[in-house]
Amino acid sequence: MLLFFYVGFVLGTIFCGVANSYSALLCARVVTGIFGGVIGSISFAIITDLFRMEVRGRVMGFVQVAFSASQVLGIPIGLYLATRINWHATFLMIATIAVLVGIAIALKLKPITGHLRGKHDKSAFLHLWHTASNPYYLRGFTATLLLATGGFMIMPFSSAFLVNNVLIPETDLSLIFLVTGVISIFTGPLLGKLTDRFGKYRLFVVGSILSMAMVVFYTHLGPNPIWVVMVTNTILWVGISSRMISSSALISGVPNLKDRGAYMGINSSVQQISGGVAAFIAGLIVYQPAKNAPLQHYDVIGYLTVCSMLFTLGMMFVIDRQVAKKLHVAHV
């Protein structure tokens, strides 16, 4: 399944690279999204199958490094290729790298078939419905919905906020992303180890408290030098990473072996849908009265994000108790 959707993702990316019109690029992006959106859920299902709950935190920490590395390397390299050659070159570079990774997956990753020994529904759609309607799983989906809401409210407007409210030159935004990404590469594995050592929910609480404090501070920033923004952005990202790593590790313990693929797929869809809804709601609240004018009501988005994080603390506490009980029963 991973190889099937990966091939679709590569082909979609190649179509993006050769698109010669807006409609062709849009269609190619749709194809890429259909296949690429599933890759993440399948990857997390494989991680859950291969690694025990006791070490899953550090594994998620290394996965987080990939997101940080893409931020550090992807944005500067993509912009360089787009300006020196053209925007097609960026997509073709991604496709070339993806082909090499796909070959490595086909040759090195052994088939994961342990979950096939469990009892399954005869119909894939019936199995999907049973997974989606399972009360035990619904709590995990709700937690994912709340987790995605906060970040997707703030992030779409962060660049515009830095340029128009904090008065950071647009040419310096890449430097801010670069510094944040480099530091995240080193903090990701460390946070993963702390997740396994001190407990997933404990680190989630610490990360949430840090994130809530920094979100309020960040959304109230006025004109400041770039070093203040870098420090603020880095601390905020450490808090967010703590939440992402610990929650991913904890939520991965929710589904039973036979339901992991379906559960991770639904969980990924919930995350994407909630992110889109959150960005839409934020767009109704934040507005810019004139070109180059400061964004208005961005602080309101910060307060809503904090409220979402508070609700998520409660949901993750319930999930933590459920997973702990499930593991206890399994050991007995």
SVG drawing of the C-alpha trace seen along z (x, -y; Angstrom):
<svg xmlns="http://www.w3.org/2000/svg" viewBox="-20 -51 41 66">
<polyline fill="none" stroke="black" stroke-width="0.4" points="0.0,0.0 2.9,-2.4 4.5,-1.7 1.3,-2.1 0.5,-5.5 4.1,-6.5 4.2,-5.9 1.0,-8.0 2.7,-10.8 5.8,-10.7 3.7,-10.7 1.6,-13.6 4.8,-15.6 6.2,-14.9 2.9,-16.2 3.4,-19.4 6.8,-19.8 5.7,-19.6 2.4,-21.5 2.1,-24.5 -1.1,-26.1 -2.9,-26.9 -5.6,-24.3 -3.0,-21.6 -1.0,-22.5 -4.2,-22.4 -5.1,-19.0 -1.6,-17.7 -1.7,-19.0 -5.0,-17.3 -3.4,-14.0 -0.4,-14.6 -2.6,-15.3 -4.8,-12.2 -1.8,-9.9 0.6,-12.0 -2.1,-12.5 -2.3,-8.7 1.5,-8.1 1.7,-9.8 -1.0,-7.6 0.5,-4.4 3.9,-5.5 2.6,-6.0 0.8,-2.7 4.1,-1.0 5.9,-2.8 3.3,-1.6 3.6,2.0 7.4,2.0 8.2,0.2 7.0,0.9 5.1,-1.8 8.1,-2.2 10.3,-3.6 7.8,-5.2 8.5,-8.7 12.0,-8.8 10.9,-7.3 8.4,-10.1 11.2,-12.5 13.2,-11.4 10.2,-11.7 9.8,-15.2 13.4,-15.8 12.3,-15.1 9.8,-18.0 12.4,-20.3 15.0,-19.3 12.4,-19.9 11.9,-23.4 15.6,-24.1 16.5,-22.6 13.3,-22.7 12.5,-26.4 16.0,-27.8 16.7,-25.1 13.2,-25.4 13.5,-29.2 17.0,-29.0 16.0,-26.6 12.8,-28.6 14.8,-31.9 17.8,-30.5 16.0,-28.1 12.2,-28.2 9.4,-26.9 9.2,-23.6 12.7,-22.7 11.6,-22.6 8.9,-19.9 11.3,-17.9 13.9,-17.9 11.4,-16.6 10.3,-13.9 14.0,-12.8 14.6,-12.5 11.3,-10.7 12.2,-8.1 15.4,-7.3 13.6,-7.0 10.9,-4.8 13.6,-2.5 15.1,-2.3 11.7,-1.4 11.1,1.3 14.5,2.9 15.0,2.4 11.7,2.2 10.3,5.7 6.6,6.4 4.6,5.6 2.0,8.3 1.5,9.0 -1.8,7.1 -3.2,9.4 -3.5,12.3 -6.3,10.5 -10.0,10.9 -11.2,8.4 -14.5,7.3 -15.1,8.8 -15.8,5.3 -13.1,2.6 -15.9,-0.1 -17.5,1.8 -14.2,2.1 -13.7,-1.7 -17.2,-2.4 -16.6,-0.1 -13.3,-1.9 -14.8,-5.4 -17.8,-4.7 -15.9,-2.9 -16.4,-5.0 -13.0,-4.1 -11.4,-5.5 -13.7,-8.6 -11.8,-10.1 -8.6,-9.8 -10.1,-11.5 -11.5,-14.3 -8.0,-14.9 -6.5,-15.0 -9.1,-17.5 -8.3,-19.8 -4.5,-19.3 -4.7,-20.5 -7.1,-23.4 -4.6,-25.6 -1.6,-25.4 -3.6,-25.9 -5.2,-29.0 -1.9,-30.8 0.4,-29.5 -1.3,-30.7 -1.0,-34.3 2.3,-34.2 4.4,-35.5 2.0,-38.4 1.9,-39.1 5.7,-39.3 6.0,-41.6 3.1,-44.0 2.9,-44.0 6.4,-43.1 8.0,-45.0 10.4,-42.2 11.5,-42.6 10.0,-39.9 13.6,-39.1 14.5,-38.0 11.6,-35.5 13.7,-32.6 16.4,-33.3 13.9,-33.0 12.6,-29.7 16.2,-28.5 17.2,-29.1 14.0,-27.6 14.4,-24.5 18.1,-24.0 17.4,-24.1 14.4,-21.8 16.6,-19.2 18.6,-18.8 15.7,-19.2 13.4,-16.6 15.3,-13.5 15.9,-14.9 12.2,-15.6 11.5,-12.1 13.8,-10.6 12.2,-12.8 8.8,-11.5 9.8,-7.9 11.7,-8.7 9.2,-10.9 5.9,-9.9 4.1,-10.9 1.3,-12.8 3.7,-14.6 5.7,-16.0 2.5,-16.9 1.4,-18.9 4.8,-20.7 4.8,-21.4 1.2,-22.7 1.9,-25.1 5.0,-26.4 3.1,-26.7 0.2,-28.5 2.5,-31.1 4.4,-31.6 1.3,-31.8 -0.1,-34.7 3.3,-36.4 3.8,-35.8 0.4,-37.1 0.9,-40.3 4.3,-41.2 4.8,-44.7 7.8,-46.0 10.9,-44.1 14.4,-43.3 14.8,-40.0 16.7,-38.3 13.6,-38.6 11.4,-37.0 14.0,-34.2 14.1,-33.4 10.3,-33.6 9.7,-31.4 12.3,-28.9 10.8,-28.5 7.3,-28.3 8.4,-25.6 10.0,-23.6 6.7,-23.7 4.7,-22.7 7.2,-19.9 6.8,-18.6 3.1,-18.4 3.3,-16.8 5.9,-14.2 4.2,-13.1 0.7,-13.2 1.7,-11.2 3.3,-8.6 0.4,-8.4 -2.4,-8.4 -0.5,-5.6 -1.3,-3.3 -5.1,-3.7 -5.9,-1.4 -5.8,2.4 -3.4,4.2 -6.0,5.1 -7.4,1.5 -4.2,-0.5 -4.3,-1.2 -7.9,-2.3 -7.5,-4.3 -4.4,-6.2 -6.0,-6.9 -9.1,-8.4 -6.9,-10.2 -4.9,-11.8 -8.2,-12.9 -9.5,-14.4 -6.3,-16.3 -6.4,-17.7 -10.1,-18.6 -9.8,-20.3 -6.8,-22.2 -8.7,-23.5 -11.7,-24.5 -9.5,-26.2 -7.7,-28.2 -11.1,-29.2 -12.4,-30.3 -9.2,-32.3 -9.6,-34.0 -13.1,-35.2 -11.6,-36.7 -8.2,-38.2 -8.4,-41.0 -6.1,-43.7 -7.8,-47.1 -5.4,-48.2 -2.4,-47.0 0.7,-46.9 -1.4,-47.7 -1.1,-45.7 -3.3,-42.6 -6.2,-43.1 -7.5,-40.6 -4.5,-38.3 -4.5,-38.3 -8.0,-36.8 -6.6,-33.9 -4.0,-33.4 -6.7,-33.2 -8.7,-30.7 -5.6,-28.6 -5.0,-28.6 -8.6,-27.5 -8.1,-24.7 -5.0,-23.6 -6.7,-23.6 -9.5,-21.3 -6.9,-19.1 -5.1,-18.6 -8.3,-17.1 -8.8,-14.8 -5.2,-13.6 -5.6,-12.8 -8.5,-10.5 -6.6,-8.9 -3.5,-8.4 -5.6,-6.6 -7.1,-4.4 -3.8,-3.5 -2.3,-2.7 -5.2,-0.4 -4.9,1.3 -1.2,1.9 -1.7,3.2 -4.3,5.7 -2.0,6.8 0.9,7.4 -1.3,9.3"/>
</svg>
